Amino acid sequence: MSRLPGKRIVALFLVLGALLCAGIPAWGAAPLVMVDQGHGQCFVIEQEGELQLSRFGAILGEEGLRVAASRERLTDESLRQATGLVISGPFAPLAPAEVDAVIRFIERGGRVALMLHIGPPVGALMQRVGIAFSNGVLHEQINLVGTDDISFQVRDLTAHPLFAGIDHFSLYGGWALNGQAPLARTSAETWVDLNGDQQLTERDAMDRFTVVAEGNVGAGRILVFGDDAIFQNRYLDEANSRLARNLAQWLGGGKLSGGKVRGRDM
C-alpha cells in the first residue's frame, strides 16, 4: 500500500480543517438539515405521538440527509454548516436578528422550508421574502378528507420537483398565501370566513388560494407551506410521505443518493 509523504498528510488535514472552519462540508459528507425547535414548537422530531414529526425526521435521514434538531437562536454561526433549515409550527416569534440570519443564510444559497401553524411568529420573515398569509383558515367544498371542511386534498399543483410522483397532497387546517411563485392551489370553491360567522356568505372571500409558495433570495430559496400538519405522523399517508421525500431532496440542494448529492438541478 502506498503512503502519502508526511508533509502531504499534514497538508491534507490542514485543508480539511480549513473547510470545516469555513462551514464547507468535508468530502463525502451528507448535506446537513437543521430543524428549528427553539421557538415554542409543540411538534418535534424526537417524539413519537400522532402529531409529532418523528417520521418526517426519519424520512429526511432516509433520503441521505444529516438531521440536527436545534433549540439555539438562529445565527450565522448556528447555520454555518447547514444546507437546509426547517421551521415548522413555531409559536414564539423569531427575533429580528434571527430573521436577518435566516435571510443571509438564504442569500448564501441555503434552502428553507417554513410550515405555518399560526402566521405571526414568522410574519417578519415572510415579509422579507415577499409572502403574506391570510387572516383566516381555508374552508374547502370539494376533495374533502373526512367530514371536516378544513381538511382536504390539494390537486392544483405546478410542475416542480416538490411534486414529483404525486398528483395531490392533503392539508389539515391551513392558511392562504400570497406573493412570489405559487406552487400549489386549492379549488375555486375554497373560502375564507372574513366576517367570522362560520358559514359561507357573500361577504366572505372565495377563490383559488395558494397553499405552497416559493421565494428566491440571493442564491437560495424558501418554500412556505400554509399548514404544519402536512408532515405530522398521523397525516403521512402515501402522498404526503412522498411529498416529504421530495422536500428532503429539495432541502439537500439536489437529488440525493446514499447520502451524496448527485446534482444541483432543483
C-alpha positions in Angstrom: 0.0 0.0 0.0 1.4 3.4 -1.0 1.7 6.1 1.6 1.4 9.8 1.4 4.6 11.6 2.5 4.3 13.2 5.9 4.1 16.7 4.6 1.2 15.8 2.2 -0.7 14.2 5.1 -0.3 17.3 7.2 -1.4 19.5 4.3 -4.5 17.3 3.7 -5.6 17.7 7.4 -5.0 21.5 7.1 -7.2 21.6 4.1 -9.9 19.6 5.8 -9.7 21.8 8.9 -10.0 24.9 6.8 -13.1 23.6 5.0 -14.8 22.8 8.4 -13.9 26.2 9.8 -15.3 27.9 6.7 -18.5 26.0 7.1 -17.9 23.8 4.0 -18.6 20.1 4.4 -15.7 17.8 4.0 -15.6 15.5 1.0 -18.4 12.8 1.1 -20.3 14.5 4.0 -24.1 14.3 3.6 -25.9 17.7 3.5 -26.9 18.9 6.9 -30.5 20.0 7.6 -31.2 21.9 10.8 -34.7 21.5 12.3 -35.5 24.6 14.4 -37.2 23.7 17.7 -36.2 26.8 19.6 -39.4 28.9 19.1 -42.1 27.2 21.2 -42.7 24.3 18.8 -45.1 21.7 20.2 -44.5 19.2 17.5 -40.9 17.9 17.3 -38.8 15.3 15.5 -37.8 13.4 18.7 -41.2 12.4 19.9 -43.5 9.6 18.5 -47.0 10.9 19.1 -49.6 11.2 16.4 -49.0 15.0 15.9 -45.2 14.8 16.3 -42.7 14.9 13.5 -40.6 11.8 14.2 -41.5 10.1 11.0 -40.7 13.3 9.0 -37.3 13.4 10.7 -36.7 9.8 9.8 -37.7 10.4 6.2 -35.1 13.2 6.0 -32.5 10.8 7.2 -33.6 8.0 4.8 -33.2 10.4 1.9 -29.5 10.8 2.7 -29.5 14.0 4.9 -27.9 14.6 8.2 -30.6 15.9 10.5 -30.0 18.0 13.6 -32.6 19.5 15.9 -31.7 22.8 17.4 -33.1 24.9 20.3 -30.5 27.6 19.9 -31.1 31.0 18.5 -30.8 31.1 14.7 -27.5 32.9 14.0 -24.9 32.9 11.2 -22.8 30.6 13.3 -25.5 28.1 14.0 -26.5 27.9 10.3 -22.9 27.9 9.0 -22.6 24.3 8.1 -26.3 23.7 7.1 -27.6 23.2 3.6 -31.2 23.4 4.7 -33.3 24.7 7.5 -36.8 23.6 8.6 -39.0 25.9 10.7 -42.3 24.1 11.4 -45.1 25.4 13.6 -43.3 28.0 15.8 -45.4 29.7 18.5 -42.7 32.1 19.6 -41.6 34.8 17.2 -38.2 34.9 15.6 -36.2 37.8 16.9 -35.2 40.5 14.3 -31.5 39.3 14.5 -32.7 35.7 13.8 -34.7 36.9 10.8 -31.6 38.7 9.5 -29.5 35.5 10.0 -32.1 33.4 8.1 -32.1 35.9 5.2 -28.3 35.8 5.0 -28.5 32.0 5.1 -30.8 32.0 2.1 -28.7 34.6 0.3 -25.7 32.4 0.6 -27.6 29.6 -1.2 -29.4 27.9 1.7 -32.8 26.2 1.4 -35.5 27.0 4.0 -38.8 25.1 4.4 -41.3 27.0 6.5 -44.6 25.5 7.7 -47.3 27.6 9.4 -49.3 26.7 12.4 -50.0 30.4 13.1 -48.6 33.2 11.0 -47.5 36.0 13.4 -44.3 34.2 14.8 -42.8 34.2 11.3 -44.6 37.3 9.9 -41.4 39.3 9.8 -39.5 36.6 7.9 -42.3 36.1 5.4 -42.5 39.9 4.8 -38.8 39.9 4.0 -39.3 37.2 1.3 -42.4 38.8 -0.1 -45.0 36.2 1.0 -48.2 37.1 3.1 -50.7 34.9 4.9 -54.5 35.1 5.3 -56.3 36.2 8.4 -58.4 33.1 8.4 -58.1 29.4 7.7 -59.2 27.9 4.4 -62.6 26.1 4.0 -62.9 23.7 1.0 -66.1 22.4 -0.6 -64.7 19.6 -2.7 -61.9 17.0 -2.3 -62.6 16.8 1.4 -60.7 14.4 3.7 -63.4 13.2 6.1 -66.3 15.5 7.1 -64.2 18.5 8.2 -64.1 21.2 5.6 -60.7 22.4 6.7 -59.1 19.0 5.8 -58.9 18.5 2.1 -56.8 17.4 -0.8 -54.9 19.9 -2.9 -54.8 18.9 -6.6 -53.8 22.1 -8.4 -50.0 21.5 -8.5 -47.4 23.4 -10.5 -44.7 21.4 -12.3 -42.0 21.4 -9.7 -39.6 18.7 -8.2 -41.6 19.0 -4.9 -44.5 17.2 -6.5 -42.6 14.5 -8.4 -44.7 11.3 -8.5 -47.8 12.8 -6.8 -51.0 14.3 -8.2 -52.2 15.6 -4.8 -51.4 16.0 -1.1 -53.6 16.8 1.9 -54.0 19.8 4.2 -55.4 19.7 7.7 -56.2 23.3 8.6 -54.2 25.8 6.5 -53.8 29.4 5.6 -53.8 31.1 2.2 -50.5 32.5 1.0 -49.9 35.4 -1.4 -46.8 36.5 -3.2 -43.8 35.3 -5.2 -44.3 31.9 -7.0 -47.4 29.9 -6.2 -46.7 26.2 -6.4 -50.0 24.6 -5.1 -53.5 26.0 -5.0 -56.9 25.0 -3.8 -60.0 24.5 -5.9 -62.0 27.6 -6.9 -64.6 26.6 -4.3 -62.4 27.4 -1.3 -63.4 30.2 1.0 -62.1 32.2 3.9 -64.6 33.3 6.7 -63.9 37.0 6.7 -66.8 38.0 9.0 -66.3 35.2 11.5 -69.9 33.8 11.3 -68.6 30.3 10.5 -70.7 30.0 7.3 -70.2 30.9 3.7 -71.9 34.2 2.8 -71.4 36.8 0.1 -69.2 38.8 2.5 -66.6 36.1 2.5 -63.7 35.5 0.0 -63.9 32.6 -2.4 -61.1 31.8 -4.8 -58.3 29.5 -5.8 -55.9 30.1 -2.9 -52.2 29.4 -2.8 -51.1 27.0 -0.1 -47.5 26.4 -1.1 -45.3 29.2 -2.3 -41.6 29.5 -3.3 -39.4 32.6 -2.9 -35.9 33.4 -4.0 -33.5 35.5 -2.1 -30.0 35.8 -3.5 -28.6 32.4 -4.4 -31.1 30.5 -2.2 -34.8 29.6 -1.9 -37.6 29.3 0.6 -40.7 27.1 0.5 -43.6 28.2 2.6 -46.4 25.8 3.4 -49.7 27.1 4.7 -50.1 24.2 7.1 -47.7 22.5 9.5 -49.8 19.3 9.9 -48.8 18.0 6.5 -45.8 16.2 7.8 -47.1 15.1 11.2 -47.1 11.4 11.9 -50.8 11.0 11.8 -51.1 12.6 8.3 -48.2 11.0 6.5 -50.3 9.0 4.1 -48.7 7.8 0.8 -49.0 11.2 -1.0 -47.8 13.3 2.0 -44.9 10.9 2.6 -43.8 11.2 -1.0 -44.1 15.0 -0.6 -41.8 14.8 2.5 -39.3 12.8 0.5 -39.3 15.3 -2.3 -38.9 18.1 0.2 -35.8 16.2 1.6 -34.3 16.2 -1.9 -35.0 19.9 -2.3 -33.5 20.7 1.1 -30.4 18.8 0.2 -29.9 21.1 -2.8 -30.3 18.4 -5.4 -31.0 14.7 -6.0 -29.6 12.6 -3.2 -28.3 9.0 -3.4 -26.8 7.2 -0.5 -26.2 10.5 1.4 -24.4 12.2 -1.5 -25.7 15.0 -3.7 -25.9 13.8 -7.3 -26.7 17.2 -8.8 -28.0 20.6 -8.0 -30.7 20.7 -10.7 -33.7 21.5 -8.5 
